[in-house]
Amino acid sequence: SSDDDKLRQIQSVRALQARHPERSEQMLTDLKAAAVENRNVFAALMGAAPFASLGQMSGALYSVGGKYRRNM
């Protein structure tokens, strides 16, 4: 992709993060709780998707469960 494409994508993610910061935080908290409580994480991910970026959702899951590493 071109530099312009990359810049547009970065701006799009930042705009998403700035649009609903309080709602985003709540949805990420709910996502973490779903993971810790062994509930349906997919449903929590779908609820968070309109308000948080993939990086934010991944970070939330990493913070409660660690990073998956496949055994070689």
mmCIF file as Biopython writes it, N, C-alpha, C and O atoms, coordinates in Angstrom:
data_model
#
loop_
_atom_site.group_PDB
_atom_site.id
_atom_site.type_symbol
_atom_site.label_atom_id
_atom_site.label_alt_id
_atom_site.label_comp_id
_atom_site.label_asym_id
_atom_site.label_entity_id
_atom_site.label_seq_id
_atom_site.pdbx_PDB_ins_code
_atom_site.Cartn_x
_atom_site.Cartn_y
_atom_site.Cartn_z
_atom_site.occupancy
_atom_site.B_iso_or_equiv
_atom_site.auth_seq_id
_atom_site.auth_asym_id
_atom_site.pdbx_PDB_model_num
ATOM 1   N N  . SER A ? 1  ? 0.839   -1.187  0.000  1.0 0.0 1  A 1 
ATOM 2   C CA . SER A ? 1  ? 0.000   0.000   0.000  1.0 0.0 1  A 1 
ATOM 3   C C  . SER A ? 1  ? 0.879   1.243   0.000  1.0 0.0 1  A 1 
ATOM 4   O O  . SER A ? 1  ? 2.045   1.210   0.392  1.0 0.0 1  A 1 
ATOM 5   N N  . SER A ? 2  ? 0.293   2.318   -0.443 1.0 0.0 2  A 1 
ATOM 6   C CA . SER A ? 2  ? 1.046   3.567   -0.539 1.0 0.0 2  A 1 
ATOM 7   C C  . SER A ? 2  ? 1.105   4.254   0.822  1.0 0.0 2  A 1 
ATOM 8   O O  . SER A ? 2  ? 0.375   3.892   1.745  1.0 0.0 2  A 1 
ATOM 9   N N  . ASP A ? 3  ? 1.971   5.235   0.931  1.0 0.0 3  A 1 
ATOM 10  C CA . ASP A ? 3  ? 2.076   6.012   2.171  1.0 0.0 3  A 1 
ATOM 11  C C  . ASP A ? 3  ? 0.761   6.733   2.468  1.0 0.0 3  A 1 
ATOM 12  O O  . ASP A ? 3  ? 0.373   6.866   3.628  1.0 0.0 3  A 1 
ATOM 13  N N  . ASP A ? 4  ? 0.080   7.197   1.422  1.0 0.0 4  A 1 
ATOM 14  C CA . ASP A ? 4  ? -1.211  7.863   1.623  1.0 0.0 4  A 1 
ATOM 15  C C  . ASP A ? 4  ? -2.249  6.897   2.189  1.0 0.0 4  A 1 
ATOM 16  O O  . ASP A ? 4  ? -3.029  7.262   3.068  1.0 0.0 4  A 1 
ATOM 17  N N  . ASP A ? 5  ? -2.255  5.665   1.682  1.0 0.0 5  A 1 
ATOM 18  C CA . ASP A ? 5  ? -3.179  4.648   2.197  1.0 0.0 5  A 1 
ATOM 19  C C  . ASP A ? 5  ? -2.909  4.364   3.672  1.0 0.0 5  A 1 
ATOM 20  O O  . ASP A ? 5  ? -3.836  4.260   4.475  1.0 0.0 5  A 1 
ATOM 21  N N  . LYS A ? 6  ? -1.642  4.240   4.015  1.0 0.0 6  A 1 
ATOM 22  C CA . LYS A ? 6  ? -1.267  3.970   5.405  1.0 0.0 6  A 1 
ATOM 23  C C  . LYS A ? 6  ? -1.679  5.123   6.308  1.0 0.0 6  A 1 
ATOM 24  O O  . LYS A ? 6  ? -2.207  4.903   7.398  1.0 0.0 6  A 1 
ATOM 25  N N  . LEU A ? 7  ? -1.443  6.342   5.863  1.0 0.0 7  A 1 
ATOM 26  C CA . LEU A ? 7  ? -1.799  7.521   6.648  1.0 0.0 7  A 1 
ATOM 27  C C  . LEU A ? 7  ? -3.316  7.605   6.843  1.0 0.0 7  A 1 
ATOM 28  O O  . LEU A ? 7  ? -3.785  7.917   7.938  1.0 0.0 7  A 1 
ATOM 29  N N  . ARG A ? 8  ? -4.081  7.328   5.786  1.0 0.0 8  A 1 
ATOM 30  C CA . ARG A ? 8  ? -5.549  7.335   5.901  1.0 0.0 8  A 1 
ATOM 31  C C  . ARG A ? 8  ? -6.025  6.300   6.918  1.0 0.0 8  A 1 
ATOM 32  O O  . ARG A ? 8  ? -6.936  6.575   7.698  1.0 0.0 8  A 1 
ATOM 33  N N  . GLN A ? 9  ? -5.424  5.123   6.916  1.0 0.0 9  A 1 
ATOM 34  C CA . GLN A ? 9  ? -5.815  4.077   7.857  1.0 0.0 9  A 1 
ATOM 35  C C  . GLN A ? 9  ? -5.492  4.483   9.291  1.0 0.0 9  A 1 
ATOM 36  O O  . GLN A ? 9  ? -6.302  4.268   10.192 1.0 0.0 9  A 1 
ATOM 37  N N  . ILE A ? 10 ? -4.332  5.059   9.505  1.0 0.0 10 A 1 
ATOM 38  C CA . ILE A ? 10 ? -3.950  5.525   10.845 1.0 0.0 10 A 1 
ATOM 39  C C  . ILE A ? 10 ? -4.916  6.600   11.317 1.0 0.0 10 A 1 
ATOM 40  O O  . ILE A ? 10 ? -5.353  6.581   12.467 1.0 0.0 10 A 1 
ATOM 41  N N  . GLN A ? 11 ? -5.251  7.531   10.439 1.0 0.0 11 A 1 
ATOM 42  C CA . GLN A ? 11 ? -6.195  8.589   10.802 1.0 0.0 11 A 1 
ATOM 43  C C  . GLN A ? 11 ? -7.575  8.012   11.105 1.0 0.0 11 A 1 
ATOM 44  O O  . GLN A ? 11 ? -8.265  8.491   12.004 1.0 0.0 11 A 1 
ATOM 45  N N  . SER A ? 12 ? -7.971  7.001   10.369 1.0 0.0 12 A 1 
ATOM 46  C CA . SER A ? 12 ? -9.268  6.357   10.600 1.0 0.0 12 A 1 
ATOM 47  C C  . SER A ? 12 ? -9.314  5.682   11.968 1.0 0.0 12 A 1 
ATOM 48  O O  . SER A ? 12 ? -10.313 5.798   12.679 1.0 0.0 12 A 1 
ATOM 49  N N  . VAL A ? 13 ? -8.259  4.989   12.340 1.0 0.0 13 A 1 
ATOM 50  C CA . VAL A ? 13 ? -8.204  4.323   13.643 1.0 0.0 13 A 1 
ATOM 51  C C  . VAL A ? 13 ? -8.201  5.362   14.763 1.0 0.0 13 A 1 
ATOM 52  O O  . VAL A ? 13 ? -8.897  5.196   15.764 1.0 0.0 13 A 1 
ATOM 53  N N  . ARG A ? 14 ? -7.432  6.419   14.602 1.0 0.0 14 A 1 
ATOM 54  C CA . ARG A ? 14 ? -7.403  7.466   15.638 1.0 0.0 14 A 1 
ATOM 55  C C  . ARG A ? 14 ? -8.752  8.147   15.786 1.0 0.0 14 A 1 
ATOM 56  O O  . ARG A ? 14 ? -9.156  8.487   16.899 1.0 0.0 14 A 1 
ATOM 57  N N  . ALA A ? 15 ? -9.456  8.352   14.674 1.0 0.0 15 A 1 
ATOM 58  C CA . ALA A ? 15 ? -10.788 8.958   14.735 1.0 0.0 15 A 1 
ATOM 59  C C  . ALA A ? 15 ? -11.757 8.035   15.462 1.0 0.0 15 A 1 
ATOM 60  O O  . ALA A ? 15 ? -12.576 8.499   16.255 1.0 0.0 15 A 1 
ATOM 61  N N  . LEU A ? 16 ? -11.672 6.733   15.201 1.0 0.0 16 A 1 
ATOM 62  C CA . LEU A ? 16 ? -12.513 5.761   15.905 1.0 0.0 16 A 1 
ATOM 63  C C  . LEU A ? 16 ? -12.254 5.817   17.404 1.0 0.0 16 A 1 
ATOM 64  O O  . LEU A ? 16 ? -13.193 5.822   18.200 1.0 0.0 16 A 1 
ATOM 65  N N  . GLN A ? 17 ? -10.986 5.858   17.789 1.0 0.0 17 A 1 
ATOM 66  C CA . GLN A ? 17 ? -10.623 5.885   19.199 1.0 0.0 17 A 1 
ATOM 67  C C  . GLN A ? 17 ? -11.090 7.169   19.883 1.0 0.0 17 A 1 
ATOM 68  O O  . GLN A ? 17 ? -11.430 7.149   21.066 1.0 0.0 17 A 1 
ATOM 69  N N  . ALA A ? 18 ? -11.108 8.265   19.163 1.0 0.0 18 A 1 
ATOM 70  C CA . ALA A ? 18 ? -11.492 9.555   19.746 1.0 0.0 18 A 1 
ATOM 71  C C  . ALA A ? 18 ? -13.007 9.775   19.769 1.0 0.0 18 A 1 
ATOM 72  O O  . ALA A ? 18 ? -13.500 10.613  20.523 1.0 0.0 18 A 1 
ATOM 73  N N  . ARG A ? 19 ? -13.742 9.029   18.950 1.0 0.0 19 A 1 
ATOM 74  C CA . ARG A ? 19 ? -15.177 9.256   18.803 1.0 0.0 19 A 1 
ATOM 75  C C  . ARG A ? 19 ? -15.967 8.976   20.081 1.0 0.0 19 A 1 
ATOM 76  O O  . ARG A ? 19 ? -16.817 9.781   20.461 1.0 0.0 19 A 1 
ATOM 77  N N  . HIS A ? 20 ? -15.710 7.873   20.738 1.0 0.0 20 A 1 
ATOM 78  C CA . HIS A ? 20 ? -16.466 7.471   21.924 1.0 0.0 20 A 1 
ATOM 79  C C  . HIS A ? 20 ? -15.519 6.925   22.991 1.0 0.0 20 A 1 
ATOM 80  O O  . HIS A ? 20 ? -15.585 5.736   23.304 1.0 0.0 20 A 1 
ATOM 81  N N  . PRO A ? 21 ? -14.649 7.745   23.554 1.0 0.0 21 A 1 
ATOM 82  C CA . PRO A ? 21 ? -13.646 7.205   24.487 1.0 0.0 21 A 1 
ATOM 83  C C  . PRO A ? 21 ? -14.256 6.541   25.721 1.0 0.0 21 A 1 
ATOM 84  O O  . PRO A ? 21 ? -13.750 5.516   26.176 1.0 0.0 21 A 1 
ATOM 85  N N  . GLU A ? 22 ? -15.332 7.105   26.271 1.0 0.0 22 A 1 
ATOM 86  C CA . GLU A ? 22 ? -15.933 6.511   27.465 1.0 0.0 22 A 1 
ATOM 87  C C  . GLU A ? 22 ? -16.625 5.187   27.145 1.0 0.0 22 A 1 
ATOM 88  O O  . GLU A ? 22 ? -16.554 4.243   27.932 1.0 0.0 22 A 1 
ATOM 89  N N  . ARG A ? 23 ? -17.277 5.117   26.023 1.0 0.0 23 A 1 
ATOM 90  C CA . ARG A ? 23 ? -17.946 3.877   25.599 1.0 0.0 23 A 1 
ATOM 91  C C  . ARG A ? 23 ? -16.902 2.811   25.262 1.0 0.0 23 A 1 
ATOM 92  O O  . ARG A ? 23 ? -17.080 1.632   25.566 1.0 0.0 23 A 1 
ATOM 93  N N  . SER A ? 24 ? -15.826 3.242   24.640 1.0 0.0 24 A 1 
ATOM 94  C CA . SER A ? 24 ? -14.740 2.327   24.305 1.0 0.0 24 A 1 
ATOM 95  C C  . SER A ? 24 ? -14.164 1.685   25.559 1.0 0.0 24 A 1 
ATOM 96  O O  . SER A ? 24 ? -13.971 0.470   25.605 1.0 0.0 24 A 1 
ATOM 97  N N  . GLU A ? 25 ? -13.892 2.485   26.562 1.0 0.0 25 A 1 
ATOM 98  C CA . GLU A ? 25 ? -13.338 1.967   27.818 1.0 0.0 25 A 1 
ATOM 99  C C  . GLU A ? 25 ? -14.285 0.967   28.466 1.0 0.0 25 A 1 
ATOM 100 O O  . GLU A ? 25 ? -13.844 -0.064  28.975 1.0 0.0 25 A 1 
ATOM 101 N N  . GLN A ? 26 ? -15.583 1.263   28.452 1.0 0.0 26 A 1 
ATOM 102 C CA . GLN A ? 26 ? -16.564 0.358   29.039 1.0 0.0 26 A 1 
ATOM 103 C C  . GLN A ? 26 ? -16.609 -0.968  28.288 1.0 0.0 26 A 1 
ATOM 104 O O  . GLN A ? 26 ? -16.661 -2.033  28.903 1.0 0.0 26 A 1 
ATOM 105 N N  . MET A ? 27 ? -16.588 -0.901  26.964 1.0 0.0 27 A 1 
ATOM 106 C CA . MET A ? 27 ? -16.642 -2.120  26.167 1.0 0.0 27 A 1 
ATOM 107 C C  . MET A ? 27 ? -15.377 -2.956  26.353 1.0 0.0 27 A 1 
ATOM 108 O O  . MET A ? 27 ? -15.447 -4.185  26.375 1.0 0.0 27 A 1 
ATOM 109 N N  . LEU A ? 28 ? -14.228 -2.304  26.487 1.0 0.0 28 A 1 
ATOM 110 C CA . LEU A ? 28 ? -12.982 -3.033  26.717 1.0 0.0 28 A 1 
ATOM 111 C C  . LEU A ? 28 ? -12.970 -3.668  28.112 1.0 0.0 28 A 1 
ATOM 112 O O  . LEU A ? 28 ? -12.446 -4.767  28.294 1.0 0.0 28 A 1 
ATOM 113 N N  . THR A ? 29 ? -13.539 -2.982  29.073 1.0 0.0 29 A 1 
ATOM 114 C CA . THR A ? 29 ? -13.665 -3.545  30.420 1.0 0.0 29 A 1 
ATOM 115 C C  . THR A ? 29 ? -14.577 -4.768  30.389 1.0 0.0 29 A 1 
ATOM 116 O O  . THR A ? 29 ? -14.288 -5.779  31.028 1.0 0.0 29 A 1 
ATOM 117 N N  . ASP A ? 30 ? -15.670 -4.675  29.651 1.0 0.0 30 A 1 
ATOM 118 C CA . ASP A ? 30 ? -16.583 -5.814  29.506 1.0 0.0 30 A 1 
ATOM 119 C C  . ASP A ? 30 ? -15.890 -6.990  28.810 1.0 0.0 30 A 1 
ATOM 120 O O  . ASP A ? 30 ? -16.106 -8.147  29.171 1.0 0.0 30 A 1 
ATOM 121 N N  . LEU A ? 31 ? -15.062 -6.688  27.815 1.0 0.0 31 A 1 
ATOM 122 C CA . LEU A ? 31 ? -14.320 -7.731  27.113 1.0 0.0 31 A 1 
ATOM 123 C C  . LEU A ? 31 ? -13.362 -8.450  28.066 1.0 0.0 31 A 1 
ATOM 124 O O  . LEU A ? 31 ? -13.285 -9.678  28.067 1.0 0.0 31 A 1 
ATOM 125 N N  . LYS A ? 32 ? -12.639 -7.682  28.868 1.0 0.0 32 A 1 
ATOM 126 C CA . LYS A ? 32 ? -11.728 -8.292  29.838 1.0 0.0 32 A 1 
ATOM 127 C C  . LYS A ? 32 ? -12.489 -9.164  30.827 1.0 0.0 32 A 1 
ATOM 128 O O  . LYS A ? 32 ? -12.052 -10.267 31.153 1.0 0.0 32 A 1 
ATOM 129 N N  . ALA A ? 33 ? -13.628 -8.669  31.304 1.0 0.0 33 A 1 
ATOM 130 C CA . ALA A ? 33 ? -14.436 -9.432  32.256 1.0 0.0 33 A 1 
ATOM 131 C C  . ALA A ? 33 ? -14.935 -10.728 31.629 1.0 0.0 33 A 1 
ATOM 132 O O  . ALA A ? 33 ? -14.942 -11.770 32.284 1.0 0.0 33 A 1 
ATOM 133 N N  . ALA A ? 34 ? -15.351 -10.674 30.374 1.0 0.0 34 A 1 
ATOM 134 C CA . ALA A ? 34 ? -15.822 -11.887 29.692 1.0 0.0 34 A 1 
ATOM 135 C C  . ALA A ? 34 ? -14.707 -12.923 29.609 1.0 0.0 34 A 1 
ATOM 136 O O  . ALA A ? 34 ? -14.948 -14.114 29.805 1.0 0.0 34 A 1 
ATOM 137 N N  . ALA A ? 35 ? -13.499 -12.476 29.321 1.0 0.0 35 A 1 
ATOM 138 C CA . ALA A ? 35 ? -12.369 -13.409 29.225 1.0 0.0 35 A 1 
ATOM 139 C C  . ALA A ? 35 ? -12.042 -14.016 30.582 1.0 0.0 35 A 1 
ATOM 140 O O  . ALA A ? 35 ? -11.834 -15.225 30.685 1.0 0.0 35 A 1 
ATOM 141 N N  . VAL A ? 36 ? -11.996 -13.199 31.612 1.0 0.0 36 A 1 
ATOM 142 C CA . VAL A ? 36 ? -11.648 -13.671 32.958 1.0 0.0 36 A 1 
ATOM 143 C C  . VAL A ? 36 ? -12.713 -14.613 33.504 1.0 0.0 36 A 1 
ATOM 144 O O  . VAL A ? 36 ? -12.398 -15.597 34.173 1.0 0.0 36 A 1 
ATOM 145 N N  . GLU A ? 37 ? -13.978 -14.308 33.214 1.0 0.0 37 A 1 
ATOM 146 C CA . GLU A ? 37 ? -15.095 -15.095 33.741 1.0 0.0 37 A 1 
ATOM 147 C C  . GLU A ? 37 ? -15.479 -16.266 32.833 1.0 0.0 37 A 1 
ATOM 148 O O  . GLU A ? 37 ? -16.478 -16.945 33.074 1.0 0.0 37 A 1 
ATOM 149 N N  . ASN A ? 38 ? -14.683 -16.495 31.792 1.0 0.0 38 A 1 
ATOM 150 C CA . ASN A ? 38 ? -14.903 -17.615 30.871 1.0 0.0 38 A 1 
ATOM 151 C C  . ASN A ? 38 ? -16.269 -17.541 30.192 1.0 0.0 38 A 1 
ATOM 152 O O  . ASN A ? 38 ? -16.916 -18.563 29.960 1.0 0.0 38 A 1 
ATOM 153 N N  . ARG A ? 39 ? -16.697 -16.317 29.877 1.0 0.0 39 A 1 
ATOM 154 C CA . ARG A ? 39 ? -17.944 -16.118 29.140 1.0 0.0 39 A 1 
ATOM 155 C C  . ARG A ? 39 ? -17.643 -16.049 27.644 1.0 0.0 39 A 1 
ATOM 156 O O  . ARG A ? 39 ? -16.496 -16.228 27.233 1.0 0.0 39 A 1 
ATOM 157 N N  . ASN A ? 40 ? -18.651 -15.796 26.841 1.0 0.0 40 A 1 
ATOM 158 C CA . ASN A ? 40 ? -18.523 -15.733 25.391 1.0 0.0 40 A 1 
ATOM 159 C C  . ASN A ? 40 ? -17.723 -14.486 24.988 1.0 0.0 40 A 1 
ATOM 160 O O  . ASN A ? 40 ? -18.247 -13.372 24.979 1.0 0.0 40 A 1 
ATOM 161 N N  . VAL A ? 41 ? -16.469 -14.694 24.663 1.0 0.0 41 A 1 
ATOM 162 C CA . VAL A ? 41 ? -15.596 -13.581 24.291 1.0 0.0 41 A 1 
ATOM 163 C C  . VAL A ? 41 ? -15.979 -13.037 22.917 1.0 0.0 41 A 1 
ATOM 164 O O  . VAL A ? 41 ? -15.831 -11.842 22.662 1.0 0.0 41 A 1 
ATOM 165 N N  . PHE A ? 42 ? -16.465 -13.895 22.038 1.0 0.0 42 A 1 
ATOM 166 C CA . PHE A ? 42 ? -16.850 -13.437 20.702 1.0 0.0 42 A 1 
ATOM 167 C C  . PHE A ? 42 ? -17.939 -12.380 20.779 1.0 0.0 42 A 1 
ATOM 168 O O  . PHE A ? 42 ? -17.868 -11.365 20.085 1.0 0.0 42 A 1 
ATOM 169 N N  . ALA A ? 43 ? -18.939 -12.606 21.609 1.0 0.0 43 A 1 
ATOM 170 C CA . ALA A ? 43 ? -20.020 -11.633 21.767 1.0 0.0 43 A 1 
ATOM 171 C C  . ALA A ? 43 ? -19.469 -10.307 22.296 1.0 0.0 43 A 1 
ATOM 172 O O  . ALA A ? 43 ? -19.888 -9.237  21.852 1.0 0.0 43 A 1 
ATOM 173 N N  . ALA A ? 44 ? -18.537 -10.376 23.236 1.0 0.0 44 A 1 
ATOM 174 C CA . ALA A ? 44 ? -17.931 -9.154  23.778 1.0 0.0 44 A 1 
ATOM 175 C C  . ALA A ? 44 ? -17.090 -8.449  22.719 1.0 0.0 44 A 1 
ATOM 176 O O  . ALA A ? 44 ? -17.069 -7.219  22.666 1.0 0.0 44 A 1 
ATOM 177 N N  . LEU A ? 45 ? -16.401 -9.206  21.881 1.0 0.0 45 A 1 
ATOM 178 C CA . LEU A ? 45 ? -15.619 -8.612  20.789 1.0 0.0 45 A 1 
ATOM 179 C C  . LEU A ? 45 ? -16.536 -7.890  19.801 1.0 0.0 45 A 1 
ATOM 180 O O  . LEU A ? 45 ? -16.229 -6.784  19.357 1.0 0.0 45 A 1 
ATOM 181 N N  . MET A ? 46 ? -17.651 -8.513  19.463 1.0 0.0 46 A 1 
ATOM 182 C CA . MET A ? 46 ? -18.586 -7.890  18.524 1.0 0.0 46 A 1 
ATOM 183 C C  . MET A ? 46 ? -19.206 -6.628  19.120 1.0 0.0 46 A 1 
ATOM 184 O O  . MET A ? 46 ? -19.480 -5.670  18.398 1.0 0.0 46 A 1 
ATOM 185 N N  . GLY A ? 47 ? -19.428 -6.625  20.424 1.0 0.0 47 A 1 
ATOM 186 C CA . GLY A ? 47 ? -19.944 -5.428  21.075 1.0 0.0 47 A 1 
ATOM 187 C C  . GLY A ? 47 ? -18.927 -4.303  21.110 1.0 0.0 47 A 1 
ATOM 188 O O  . GLY A ? 47 ? -19.287 -3.130  21.015 1.0 0.0 47 A 1 
ATOM 189 N N  . ALA A ? 48 ? -17.654 -4.660  21.246 1.0 0.0 48 A 1 
ATOM 190 C CA . ALA A ? 48 ? -16.597 -3.644  21.329 1.0 0.0 48 A 1 
ATOM 191 C C  . ALA A ? 48 ? -16.175 -3.118  19.959 1.0 0.0 48 A 1 
ATOM 192 O O  . ALA A ? 48 ? -15.674 -1.998  19.856 1.0 0.0 48 A 1 
ATOM 193 N N  . ALA A ? 49 ? -16.369 -3.907  18.913 1.0 0.0 49 A 1 
ATOM 194 C CA . ALA A ? 49 ? -15.867 -3.563  17.581 1.0 0.0 49 A 1 
ATOM 195 C C  . ALA A ? 49 ? -16.286 -2.178  17.058 1.0 0.0 49 A 1 
ATOM 196 O O  . ALA A ? 49 ? -15.465 -1.514  16.425 1.0 0.0 49 A 1 
ATOM 197 N N  . PRO A ? 50 ? -17.513 -1.716  17.289 1.0 0.0 50 A 1 
ATOM 198 C CA . PRO A ? 50 ? -17.864 -0.385  16.786 1.0 0.0 50 A 1 
ATOM 199 C C  . PRO A ? 50 ? -17.176 0.763   17.547 1.0 0.0 50 A 1 
ATOM 200 O O  . PRO A ? 50 ? -17.185 1.905   17.086 1.0 0.0 50 A 1 
ATOM 201 N N  . PHE A ? 51 ? -16.590 0.461   18.696 1.0 0.0 51 A 1 
ATOM 202 C CA . PHE A ? 51 ? -16.065 1.513   19.554 1.0 0.0 51 A 1 
ATOM 203 C C  . PHE A ? 51 ? -14.555 1.440   19.784 1.0 0.0 51 A 1 
ATOM 204 O O  . PHE A ? 51 ? -13.955 2.411   20.245 1.0 0.0 51 A 1 
ATOM 205 N N  . ALA A ? 52 ? -13.941 0.308   19.471 1.0 0.0 52 A 1 
ATOM 206 C CA . ALA A ? 52 ? -12.521 0.115   19.765 1.0 0.0 52 A 1 
ATOM 207 C C  . ALA A ? 52 ? -11.821 -0.523  18.568 1.0 0.0 52 A 1 
ATOM 208 O O  . ALA A ? 52 ? -12.431 -1.267  17.801 1.0 0.0 52 A 1 
ATOM 209 N N  . SER A ? 53 ? -10.551 -0.225  18.425 1.0 0.0 53 A 1 
ATOM 210 C CA . SER A ? 53 ? -9.772  -0.794  17.330 1.0 0.0 53 A 1 
ATOM 211 C C  . SER A ? 53 ? -9.358  -2.227  17.665 1.0 0.0 53 A 1 
ATOM 212 O O  . SER A ? 53 ? -9.437  -2.659  18.815 1.0 0.0 53 A 1 
ATOM 213 N N  . LEU A ? 54 ? -8.924  -2.939  16.658 1.0 0.0 54 A 1 
ATOM 214 C CA . LEU A ? 54 ? -8.445  -4.301  16.857 1.0 0.0 54 A 1 
ATOM 215 C C  . LEU A ? 54 ? -7.263  -4.309  17.826 1.0 0.0 54 A 1 
ATOM 216 O O  . LEU A ? 54 ? -7.148  -5.206  18.661 1.0 0.0 54 A 1 
ATOM 217 N N  . GLY A ? 55 ? -6.400  -3.325  17.717 1.0 0.0 55 A 1 
ATOM 218 C CA . GLY A ? 55 ? -5.264  -3.221  18.632 1.0 0.0 55 A 1 
ATOM 219 C C  . GLY A ? 55 ? -5.689  -3.027  20.076 1.0 0.0 55 A 1 
ATOM 220 O O  . GLY A ? 55 ? -5.098  -3.612  20.983 1.0 0.0 55 A 1 
ATOM 221 N N  . GLN A ? 56 ? -6.709  -2.211  20.295 1.0 0.0 56 A 1 
ATOM 222 C CA . GLN A ? 56 ? -7.216  -2.000  21.649 1.0 0.0 56 A 1 
ATOM 223 C C  . GLN A ? 56 ? -7.831  -3.281  22.199 1.0 0.0 56 A 1 
ATOM 224 O O  . GLN A ? 56 ? -7.620  -3.628  23.361 1.0 0.0 56 A 1 
ATOM 225 N N  . MET A ? 57 ? -8.594  -3.982  21.361 1.0 0.0 57 A 1 
ATOM 226 C CA . MET A ? 57 ? -9.226  -5.216  21.817 1.0 0.0 57 A 1 
ATOM 227 C C  . MET A ? 57 ? -8.172  -6.290  22.102 1.0 0.0 57 A 1 
ATOM 228 O O  . MET A ? 57 ? -8.267  -7.012  23.095 1.0 0.0 57 A 1 
ATOM 229 N N  . SER A ? 58 ? -7.179  -6.390  21.236 1.0 0.0 58 A 1 
ATOM 230 C CA . SER A ? 58 ? -6.099  -7.353  21.456 1.0 0.0 58 A 1 
ATOM 231 C C  . SER A ? 58 ? -5.343  -7.018  22.732 1.0 0.0 58 A 1 
ATOM 232 O O  . SER A ? 58 ? -5.021  -7.911  23.516 1.0 0.0 58 A 1 
ATOM 233 N N  . GLY A ? 59 ? -5.060  -5.750  22.944 1.0 0.0 59 A 1 
ATOM 234 C CA . GLY A ? 59 ? -4.364  -5.322  24.153 1.0 0.0 59 A 1 
ATOM 235 C C  . GLY A ? 59 ? -5.147  -5.653  25.411 1.0 0.0 59 A 1 
ATOM 236 O O  . GLY A ? 59 ? -4.572  -6.055  26.423 1.0 0.0 59 A 1 
ATOM 237 N N  . ALA A ? 60 ? -6.455  -5.484  25.345 1.0 0.0 60 A 1 
ATOM 238 C CA . ALA A ? 60 ? -7.305  -5.809  26.498 1.0 0.0 60 A 1 
ATOM 239 C C  . ALA A ? 60 ? -7.233  -7.297  26.811 1.0 0.0 60 A 1 
ATOM 240 O O  . ALA A ? 60 ? -7.127  -7.688  27.974 1.0 0.0 60 A 1 
ATOM 241 N N  . LEU A ? 61 ? -7.292  -8.122  25.778 1.0 0.0 61 A 1 
ATOM 242 C CA . LEU A ? 61 ? -7.218  -9.564  25.998 1.0 0.0 61 A 1 
ATOM 243 C C  . LEU A ? 61 ? -5.831  -9.982  26.487 1.0 0.0 61 A 1 
ATOM 244 O O  . LEU A ? 61 ? -5.721  -10.839 27.364 1.0 0.0 61 A 1 
ATOM 245 N N  . TYR A ? 62 ? -4.791  -9.398  25.940 1.0 0.0 62 A 1 
ATOM 246 C CA . TYR A ? 62 ? -3.423  -9.704  26.397 1.0 0.0 62 A 1 
ATOM 247 C C  . TYR A ? 62 ? -3.249  -9.335  27.864 1.0 0.0 62 A 1 
ATOM 248 O O  . TYR A ? 62 ? -2.548  -10.025 28.606 1.0 0.0 62 A 1 
ATOM 249 N N  . SER A ? 63 ? -3.888  -8.247  28.280 1.0 0.0 63 A 1 
ATOM 250 C CA . SER A ? 63 ? -3.706  -7.784  29.657 1.0 0.0 63 A 1 
ATOM 251 C C  . SER A ? 63 ? -4.289  -8.744  30.686 1.0 0.0 63 A 1 
ATOM 252 O O  . SER A ? 63 ? -3.833  -8.776  31.829 1.0 0.0 63 A 1 
ATOM 253 N N  . VAL A ? 64 ? -5.283  -9.521  30.298 1.0 0.0 64 A 1 
ATOM 254 C CA . VAL A ? 64 ? -5.883  -10.463 31.252 1.0 0.0 64 A 1 
ATOM 255 C C  . VAL A ? 64 ? -5.473  -11.906 31.012 1.0 0.0 64 A 1 
ATOM 256 O O  . VAL A ? 64 ? -5.582  -12.736 31.915 1.0 0.0 64 A 1 
ATOM 257 N N  . GLY A ? 65 ? -5.008  -12.217 29.823 1.0 0.0 65 A 1 
ATOM 258 C CA . GLY A ? 65 ? -4.714  -13.617 29.529 1.0 0.0 65 A 1 
ATOM 259 C C  . GLY A ? 65 ? -3.328  -13.892 29.012 1.0 0.0 65 A 1 
ATOM 260 O O  . GLY A ? 65 ? -2.960  -15.052 28.825 1.0 0.0 65 A 1 
ATOM 261 N N  . GLY A ? 66 ? -2.558  -12.867 28.779 1.0 0.0 66 A 1 
ATOM 262 C CA . GLY A ? 66 ? -1.229  -13.080 28.220 1.0 0.0 66 A 1 
ATOM 263 C C  . GLY A ? 66 ? -1.301  -13.323 26.722 1.0 0.0 66 A 1 
ATOM 264 O O  . GLY A ? 66 ? -2.382  -13.413 26.140 1.0 0.0 66 A 1 
ATOM 265 N N  . LYS A ? 67 ? -0.156  -13.424 26.127 1.0 0.0 67 A 1 
ATOM 266 C CA . LYS A ? 67 ? -0.049  -13.605 24.691 1.0 0.0 67 A 1 
ATOM 267 C C  . LYS A ? 67 ? 0.093   -15.097 24.368 1.0 0.0 67 A 1 
ATOM 268 O O  . LYS A ? 67 ? 0.895   -15.799 24.982 1.0 0.0 67 A 1 
ATOM 269 N N  . TYR A ? 68 ? -0.689  -15.566 23.405 1.0 0.0 68 A 1 
ATOM 270 C CA . TYR A ? 68 ? -0.632  -16.967 23.014 1.0 0.0 68 A 1 
ATOM 271 C C  . TYR A ? 68 ? 0.680   -17.237 22.301 1.0 0.0 68 A 1 
ATOM 272 O O  . TYR A ? 68 ? 1.078   -16.483 21.412 1.0 0.0 68 A 1 
ATOM 273 N N  . ARG A ? 69 ? 1.345   -18.304 22.686 1.0 0.0 69 A 1 
ATOM 274 C CA . ARG A ? 69 ? 2.564   -18.735 22.001 1.0 0.0 69 A 1 
ATOM 275 C C  . ARG A ? 69 ? 2.446   -20.217 21.712 1.0 0.0 69 A 1 
ATOM 276 O O  . ARG A ? 69 ? 2.289   -21.035 22.618 1.0 0.0 69 A 1 
ATOM 277 N N  . ARG A ? 70 ? 2.522   -20.537 20.468 1.0 0.0 70 A 1 
ATOM 278 C CA . ARG A ? 70 ? 2.398   -21.923 20.045 1.0 0.0 70 A 1 
ATOM 279 C C  . ARG A ? 70 ? 3.673   -22.690 20.403 1.0 0.0 70 A 1 
ATOM 280 O O  . ARG A ? 70 ? 4.783   -22.187 20.226 1.0 0.0 70 A 1 
ATOM 281 N N  . ASN A ? 71 ? 3.501   -23.901 20.902 1.0 0.0 71 A 1 
ATOM 282 C CA . ASN A ? 71 ? 4.651   -24.771 21.165 1.0 0.0 71 A 1 
ATOM 283 C C  . ASN A ? 71 ? 5.200   -25.277 19.838 1.0 0.0 71 A 1 
ATOM 284 O O  . ASN A ? 71 ? 4.442   -25.659 18.947 1.0 0.0 71 A 1 
ATOM 285 N N  . MET A ? 72 ? 6.490   -25.276 19.716 1.0 0.0 72 A 1 
ATOM 286 C CA . MET A ? 72 ? 7.122   -25.732 18.470 1.0 0.0 72 A 1 
ATOM 287 C C  . MET A ? 72 ? 7.595   -27.154 18.619 1.0 0.0 72 A 1 
ATOM 288 O O  . MET A ? 72 ? 8.154   -27.721 17.680 1.0 0.0 72 A 1 
#
